[in-house]
C-alpha cells in the first residue's frame, strides 16, 4: 500500500487571490456585526508588508465608508482614494445626537469637515455611489454643501441602488431633493421632500419609506405607478407628521381607485405611522390593501376616526383570524391569520382600549369563531367580555390557548380599574392552555389582584380539568416565581373568602406549573 500525506500550506504560502478572498470574507463577517467598513481592511493592512501591499492595492476592500464628524477627515479621504473606481457605499451620520453624545454643540471643525466631505463626495464620486445614507440635523446641514442634491436640474446617480436621507430635526425651508436613479431598489426619505418621484424610483424599487412632509395624492399615485414591483411601503415619520394633499379631480381619483387593484399588486408589507386622519382616508382610496400580507398602523391623532384606521387595516381580509393579542390602556392590537400568512397590527396612541377593542371585534365578529390564541391583559378583560355580550354569544369554539397578563404596577398607577365581569356567557370548549403572565416590575400581585384573577378564570377552570395546563410565567427577575401559588393558598385557607374563589384557588395551586417546567415536560414528551 502506498501512503500519501496532504500538503500543508501556511497562510504565507497562499496565492494572493486566495488571501484576498479571505480578506473579503473577514470584511463581511466583521461588518455584519459592527458595521465599521474601513477598520477591518486597515487592521489587515498592518499585519505585515505583504498583507499591506495586497490590501492597499485591492479597491474592493475599501468600498464602505461609515463616517461621523468625530472621525478624522483624513480617514474618509483615504478610503475614497483606495476604493479607486469601485462602486462605494457611504453612510454619513451627521447629527448632534449621533456624533456628540457628551452634550453641547459640536466643534466648528467637525461641522466644517462634514461639509468638506459632502462636497467631495457629491463632486468627485457621485458616479460611483451604490448606496448613500445621510442622517443630518440643523446643526450640520449646509445648503451649499447639499446643493447638488437639491439643484434646479436633476442630479444623476446612475449606479445608486439604495438611498436614505433623514433629517432628524424640525423641518427647514430647503429646496426639494432632485435626483435621478433608475436602478434604485431601496428609498428612505424622512422629514425632507422630494421632487419628481418618477425619476428616483423604477421597476427595480422594492422598498420605500417616506414621511415627515406634505405630499400630494397625485405624487403617491405616481410613486406607486413608477415602482410597480414594490414589496414594502412605509408612509409616515417618527420626527414629524405626514400629510397628504388631495389634488386629484373626482375622475382622476376614480381612475386611481380602479388602478389600485393592479398598482401595488406585489406589495407585501404596508406600514403607516401618524398620518393625519384625512390623509389616512386618502390612502384608503388609492391603495388596495386586501392582498397585503402585513399591515402595521401607528395612530397618534386626537379624534377617533374609527372608520379610517379600521378600513386601513383591512381586518376583514383575514378570513380566518387565528391569533389576537391586546396590550395596554391605549392598546397595541395584533391579529394574524396563520393559514393565509397575514397579519395586522396597530398602536392606538390616542384611542382608549374601551373604544378600540369593541371596534375591532365589531368590524370582524366572525374572528371569534376561528380564533385559536388570545392574549389580553386582565385590565382589558372586561371590555372584551362586554363585546361578547354585545354579540350575544360567548362561544369561541376554536380557542385553544388563552394568556392573561396581570401587573400590580399597572393597577397601582390607577389608569384603569379592575371591575367585576360577568363571565357566565363564556364557552371555550377547546381550551387546552391557560397562561397567567405576571408583567409587574417591582410589586408582586396582592391578594386583591389574585382574587380578581380567580374570579375571571372561574368560568374556564372546568374546561381545563383534568388534562389541561395552567402556566404561571413571571416576566421580570425581581418578582418571585411562586407568588401566585402562595396567594392561592392564602385564599384557599381563608374561611371568609367566597367558596367559588376558594375552589378556583385550590385548582390553580394544584395544577399550576412554571413556564420552565412546562417546556421541560414538552421536551420529555418529544423524546
C-alpha positions in Angstrom: 0.0 0.0 0.0 1.1 3.5 -0.8 0.8 6.2 1.7 0.3 9.9 1.0 0.3 13.0 3.0 -1.7 16.1 2.4 0.4 19.2 1.5 0.3 21.7 4.3 0.3 25.3 3.2 0.8 28.1 5.7 -1.1 31.4 5.2 2.2 32.9 4.0 2.2 30.4 1.1 -1.3 31.2 -0.2 -1.7 32.8 -3.5 -2.6 36.5 -3.4 -6.0 35.7 -4.9 -6.9 33.3 -2.1 -5.5 35.7 0.5 -7.8 38.5 -0.9 -10.8 36.1 -0.8 -10.0 35.5 2.9 -9.8 39.3 3.4 -13.2 39.8 1.8 -14.7 37.0 3.9 -13.3 38.7 7.1 -14.7 42.0 6.0 -18.2 40.6 5.6 -18.0 38.7 8.9 -16.9 41.7 10.9 -19.1 44.2 9.1 -22.2 42.1 9.8 -21.6 42.6 13.5 -20.0 46.0 13.8 -20.8 47.9 10.5 -17.5 49.8 10.6 -16.4 49.4 6.9 -12.9 50.7 6.8 -11.5 49.5 10.2 -11.1 45.8 9.1 -9.1 46.4 5.9 -7.0 49.0 7.8 -6.1 46.4 10.5 -5.4 43.8 7.9 -3.0 46.1 6.2 -0.9 46.5 9.4 -0.2 42.8 9.8 2.8 42.6 7.5 4.3 44.1 4.4 2.7 41.6 2.0 -0.7 41.9 3.5 -0.4 45.7 3.4 0.6 45.6 -0.3 -2.3 43.4 -1.2 -4.9 45.3 0.9 -3.9 48.7 -0.4 -3.9 47.5 -4.0 -7.4 45.9 -3.8 -10.1 48.6 -4.1 -13.0 46.2 -3.2 -11.7 46.2 0.4 -12.3 49.9 0.7 -15.8 50.3 -0.7 -17.6 51.1 2.5 -17.3 54.4 4.3 -19.3 54.8 7.5 -18.3 58.2 8.9 -19.3 60.7 11.6 -17.7 64.1 12.2 -16.0 62.8 15.3 -13.7 60.7 13.0 -10.8 62.1 11.1 -11.5 63.6 7.7 -8.2 62.1 6.5 -9.7 58.6 7.1 -12.6 59.4 4.8 -10.4 60.8 2.1 -8.1 57.7 2.4 -11.0 55.3 2.0 -12.3 57.2 -1.1 -8.8 57.2 -2.6 -8.1 53.5 -2.0 -11.5 52.4 -3.4 -10.3 53.8 -6.8 -13.1 53.4 -9.4 -15.1 50.7 -7.5 -18.7 51.3 -6.5 -18.9 52.6 -3.0 -21.3 52.6 -0.1 -21.4 55.8 2.0 -23.1 56.2 5.4 -22.8 59.7 6.9 -24.3 60.2 10.4 -24.3 63.9 11.0 -26.4 64.8 13.9 -25.6 66.2 17.4 -27.2 63.1 19.0 -25.2 60.7 16.9 -21.9 62.4 16.9 -21.7 64.4 20.2 -23.2 62.2 22.8 -21.5 64.0 25.7 -23.6 67.1 25.1 -23.1 70.6 23.9 -22.5 71.8 20.4 -20.0 70.1 18.2 -16.8 71.9 17.4 -16.8 74.2 14.4 -14.1 72.0 12.9 -16.4 68.9 12.9 -19.1 70.8 11.1 -16.6 72.1 8.5 -15.2 68.6 8.0 -18.6 67.3 7.3 -19.3 70.0 4.7 -16.0 69.4 3.1 -16.6 65.6 2.8 -20.1 66.1 1.4 -18.8 68.4 -1.2 -16.1 66.0 -2.1 -18.4 63.0 -2.5 -21.1 64.8 -4.5 -18.5 66.5 -6.7 -15.9 63.7 -7.3 -17.5 60.4 -6.5 -21.3 60.7 -7.3 -20.9 58.4 -10.3 -19.6 55.6 -8.0 -22.3 55.8 -5.3 -24.1 52.5 -4.9 -25.5 53.3 -1.5 -25.9 56.7 0.1 -27.2 57.0 3.6 -27.4 60.5 5.1 -28.7 61.3 8.6 -28.4 65.0 9.4 -29.9 67.8 11.5 -29.9 71.6 11.5 -26.5 71.9 13.1 -24.7 70.1 10.3 -27.0 71.0 7.3 -25.4 73.4 4.9 -27.5 74.4 1.8 -24.3 75.0 -0.3 -22.8 71.6 0.5 -26.0 69.8 -0.4 -26.9 71.9 -3.4 -26.0 69.2 -5.9 -28.8 67.0 -4.3 -31.3 69.9 -4.3 -30.4 71.8 -7.5 -32.6 73.2 -10.3 -31.6 70.4 -12.5 -31.6 66.6 -11.8 -28.5 65.1 -10.2 -28.0 61.8 -12.0 -26.6 59.0 -9.8 -26.7 56.1 -12.2 -25.2 53.4 -10.0 -27.3 54.2 -6.9 -29.1 51.2 -5.5 -30.0 52.4 -2.0 -30.7 56.0 -1.0 -31.6 57.2 2.5 -31.9 60.9 3.5 -33.2 61.6 7.0 -33.5 65.0 8.6 -33.5 64.5 12.4 -34.7 67.9 13.4 -37.5 70.4 12.9 -38.1 70.9 9.2 -36.3 73.7 7.5 -37.1 75.7 4.4 -34.9 74.0 1.8 -35.2 73.0 -1.8 -36.5 69.6 -2.6 -34.2 66.7 -3.3 -34.0 66.3 -7.1 -32.3 63.1 -8.1 -32.4 60.6 -10.9 -31.6 56.9 -10.1 -33.2 54.5 -12.5 -32.0 51.3 -10.7 -32.8 52.2 -7.1 -34.0 49.3 -5.0 -34.4 51.0 -1.6 -35.5 54.5 -0.8 -35.9 56.1 2.7 -36.8 59.8 2.9 -37.7 61.2 6.3 -38.6 64.8 7.0 -37.3 66.2 3.7 -39.4 66.5 0.5 -38.6 65.1 -3.0 -39.2 66.5 -6.4 -40.2 64.1 -9.3 -40.6 60.7 -7.7 -40.8 59.1 -11.2 -37.1 59.9 -11.7 -36.0 58.4 -8.5 -37.8 55.0 -8.4 -38.4 52.4 -11.0 -39.2 48.8 -11.7 -36.3 47.6 -9.5 -37.5 49.5 -6.5 -38.9 47.1 -3.9 -38.8 49.1 -0.6 -39.9 52.7 0.0 -40.1 54.6 3.3 -41.2 58.2 3.1 -42.7 60.7 5.6 -42.4 63.8 7.7 -43.5 66.2 5.0 -46.5 67.2 2.9 -47.0 65.2 -0.3 -49.7 65.4 -3.0 -52.0 62.5 -3.6 -51.0 62.6 -7.2 -47.4 62.0 -6.2 -48.4 59.0 -4.1 -50.1 57.6 -7.2 -47.1 58.4 -9.4 -44.8 56.7 -6.8 -46.8 53.5 -6.9 -47.1 53.6 -10.7 -43.3 54.2 -11.1 -42.4 51.4 -8.7 -44.7 48.6 -9.9 -42.8 45.9 -8.1 -42.7 47.5 -4.7 -43.0 45.0 -1.8 -42.6 47.1 1.3 -44.1 50.6 1.7 -43.9 52.8 4.7 -45.8 56.1 5.0 -45.1 58.4 7.9 -42.3 59.6 10.1 -41.2 59.5 13.7 -40.0 63.1 13.6 -42.9 65.0 12.1 -46.5 64.4 11.0 -47.1 63.5 7.4 -50.0 65.0 5.5 -51.3 64.1 2.0 -52.9 66.8 -0.1 -55.9 65.8 -2.2 -55.1 67.4 -5.6 -56.9 64.8 -7.8 -60.1 65.6 -9.6 -63.0 63.2 -9.0 -62.4 61.5 -12.3 -58.7 61.1 -11.6 -59.5 59.8 -8.1 -61.8 57.2 -9.7 -59.1 56.1 -12.1 -56.6 55.8 -9.3 -59.1 53.7 -7.3 -59.7 51.4 -10.3 -56.0 51.1 -10.9 -55.3 50.3 -7.3 -56.1 46.6 -7.9 -53.1 46.4 -10.1 -50.8 49.2 -8.8 -49.0 47.8 -5.8 -50.1 44.2 -6.6 -46.7 42.9 -5.4 -47.0 44.8 -2.1 -46.4 42.5 0.9 -45.9 45.0 3.8 -47.6 48.3 4.5 -46.5 50.5 7.5 -48.3 53.7 8.3 -47.1 56.0 11.1 -49.1 59.0 12.3 -50.7 60.1 9.1 -53.4 62.7 9.7 -56.9 61.3 9.7 -57.7 62.9 6.4 -54.5 61.6 4.8 -55.3 58.1 6.0 -58.6 58.3 4.3 -56.9 59.2 1.0 -54.5 56.3 1.3 -57.6 54.0 1.7 -59.0 55.4 -1.6 -55.9 54.9 -3.8 -54.3 51.8 -2.4 -55.9 48.3 -2.4 -54.9 46.5 0.8 -56.8 43.2 1.0 -54.0 41.3 -0.6 -51.2 42.7 1.6 -49.7 40.2 4.0 -48.6 42.6 6.8 -50.2 45.9 7.6 -49.0 47.9 10.6 -50.5 51.2 11.8 -49.5 53.7 14.4 -52.2 56.3 15.1 -51.5 59.2 17.3 -54.1 61.8 16.4 -56.9 63.1 18.6 -60.4 62.1 17.4 -61.4 58.6 16.9 -61.9 58.4 13.1 -62.6 54.7 13.6 -63.7 54.1 10.1 -60.4 55.4 8.7 -58.0 53.3 10.7 -60.2 50.2 10.7 -60.6 50.4 6.9 -56.9 50.9 6.5 -56.1 47.7 8.4 -58.5 45.7 6.2 -59.1 43.3 9.0 -61.9 41.6 7.2 -59.4 40.3 4.6 -58.2 37.9 7.3 -60.7 35.2 6.6 -59.6 33.0 9.5 -58.1 35.1 12.3 -56.2 32.6 14.4 -54.4 34.9 16.9 -55.4 38.1 18.7 -53.2 40.0 21.2 -54.3 43.2 23.0 -51.9 45.1 25.3 -52.1 48.4 27.1 -54.7 51.1 28.0 -54.0 52.8 24.7 -53.6 49.4 23.1 -51.3 47.6 20.8 -53.5 45.2 18.9 -52.1 42.3 16.8 -54.1 40.0 14.7 -52.9 37.2 12.4 -54.3 34.6 10.0 -51.7 31.8 10.1 -53.3 29.9 7.2 -53.1 32.8 4.8 -49.8 34.1 6.4 -51.4 37.5 7.0 -51.0 39.9 10.0 -52.4 43.2 11.1 -51.1 45.4 14.0 -52.0 48.8 15.3 -50.8 51.1 18.1 -53.6 53.5 19.0 -51.8 56.2 21.0 -54.9 58.3 21.5 -57.8 55.8 21.4 -58.5 54.0 24.7 -58.9 50.3 24.9 -62.5 50.7 26.0 -63.2 52.1 22.5 -60.7 50.2 20.4 -61.4 46.6 21.5 -65.2 46.7 20.7 -64.5 48.4 17.4 -62.1 45.7 16.3 -64.4 42.9 17.4 -67.4 44.5 15.8 -65.8 45.1 12.4 -65.0 41.4 12.0 -67.1 39.4 14.5 -66.5 36.0 12.7 -63.0 36.1 14.1 -64.4 34.8 17.4 -65.3 31.6 15.6 -61.8 30.9 14.2 -59.6 32.4 17.0 -57.2 29.8 18.4 -55.0 32.0 20.6 -56.0 35.1 22.7 -53.6 37.2 24.7 -55.0 40.0 26.8 -54.4 42.0 30.0 -56.7 41.4 33.0 -57.4 45.1 33.0 -58.8 44.8 29.4 -60.7 41.5 30.0 -63.9 43.2 31.0 -64.0 45.3 27.8 -63.5 42.1 25.7 -66.2 40.2 27.5 -68.6 43.1 27.1 -68.0 42.8 23.4 -69.1 39.1 23.6 -72.3 40.1 25.4 -73.0 42.7 22.7 -72.5 40.0 20.2 -75.0 37.8 22.0 -72.7 34.8 22.3 -69.6 33.9 24.3 -68.8 30.8 22.3 -65.3 30.7 20.9 -65.2 27.1 19.6 -61.6 27.1 18.3 -59.8 28.9 21.2 -57.1 26.6 22.5 -54.7 28.9 24.3 -55.6 31.9 26.5 -52.9 34.2 28.0 -54.0 36.7 30.7 -51.4 39.3 31.8 -51.5 40.8 35.3 -49.4 43.7 36.7 -49.7 45.1 40.2 -47.7 48.1 39.0 -50.4 48.9 36.3 -53.1 48.5 38.9 -51.3 50.8 41.3 -51.0 53.5 38.6 -54.7 53.8 38.5 -55.1 54.4 34.8 -57.6 51.6 34.6 -59.6 49.9 37.4 -60.4 46.3 38.0 -64.1 45.7 37.7 -66.3 42.7 38.1 -67.0 40.8 34.9 -70.0 38.5 34.3 -68.3 35.6 32.6 -71.3 33.3 32.5 -71.5 33.8 28.8 -68.1 32.4 28.2 -67.9 29.0 26.4 -64.4 27.9 25.3 -64.8 24.1 24.7 -61.4 23.6 23.1 -59.3 25.4 25.7 -56.1 23.5 26.4 -53.7 26.0 27.9 -54.3 29.0 30.2 -51.2 31.1 30.9 -51.0 33.7 33.6 -48.3 36.2 32.9 -47.1 38.5 35.7 -45.6 41.5 33.9 -45.0 43.5 37.0 -41.6 45.1 37.6 -41.4 45.9 41.3 -44.6 44.7 43.1 -45.8 41.1 43.3 -49.6 40.7 42.9 -51.7 41.4 46.0 -54.4 39.2 47.4 -57.0 41.5 45.9 -55.5 41.3 42.4 -55.2 37.5 42.7 -58.8 37.2 43.9 -60.0 39.3 40.9 -57.9 37.0 38.6 -59.5 33.9 40.1 -63.0 35.4 39.6 -62.1 36.0 36.0 -60.9 32.5 35.2 -63.6 30.8 37.3 -65.8 30.0 34.3 -62.8 28.5 32.5 -61.2 26.1 35.0 -63.7 23.3 34.4 -62.7 23.3 30.8 -59.1 22.7 31.7 -59.8 19.8 34.1 -58.3 17.2 34.2 -55.8 17.3 31.3 -55.3 21.0 30.8 -52.4 23.1 31.7 -52.3 26.3 33.7 -48.9 28.0 33.4 -47.7 30.9 35.6 -44.9 33.0 34.0 -43.0 35.8 35.6 -41.6 38.3 33.1 -39.2 40.1 35.4 -36.4 38.8 37.5 -37.3 40.9 40.6 -40.5 39.0 41.1 -40.6 35.6 42.7 -42.0 32.8 40.5 -44.0 31.2 43.3 -46.2 34.3 44.3 -49.4 33.1 42.6 -49.5 29.6 44.2 -48.8 31.2 47.6 -51.5 33.7 47.2 -53.9 31.0 46.2 -53.0 29.0 49.3 -53.8 32.0 51.4 -57.2 32.5 49.8 -58.0 28.8 50.0 -57.4 28.8 53.7 -59.4 31.9 54.4 -62.9 31.0 55.5 -64.2 34.5 54.8 -63.5 34.1 51.1 -66.3 33.0 48.7 -66.5 29.2 48.2 -66.1 29.5 44.4 -62.9 31.6 44.8 -61.5 29.0 47.2 -62.4 26.3 44.7 -60.6 28.0 41.9 -57.6 28.8 44.2 -57.3 25.1 45.1 -57.5 24.2 41.4 -54.8 26.7 40.4 -52.5 25.7 43.2 -52.9 22.0 42.3 -52.2 22.2 38.5 -50.2 25.5 38.2 -46.7 24.9 36.8 -44.0 27.3 35.8 -43.2 28.1 32.2 -39.8 26.4 32.6 -41.5 23.2 33.9 -43.9 23.2 31.0 -41.1 23.4 28.5 -39.2 20.6 30.3 -42.4 18.4 30.2 -42.9 19.1 26.5 -39.3 18.2 25.7 -39.6 15.0 27.6 -42.7 14.1 25.6 -40.9 14.7 22.3 -38.0 12.4 23.4 
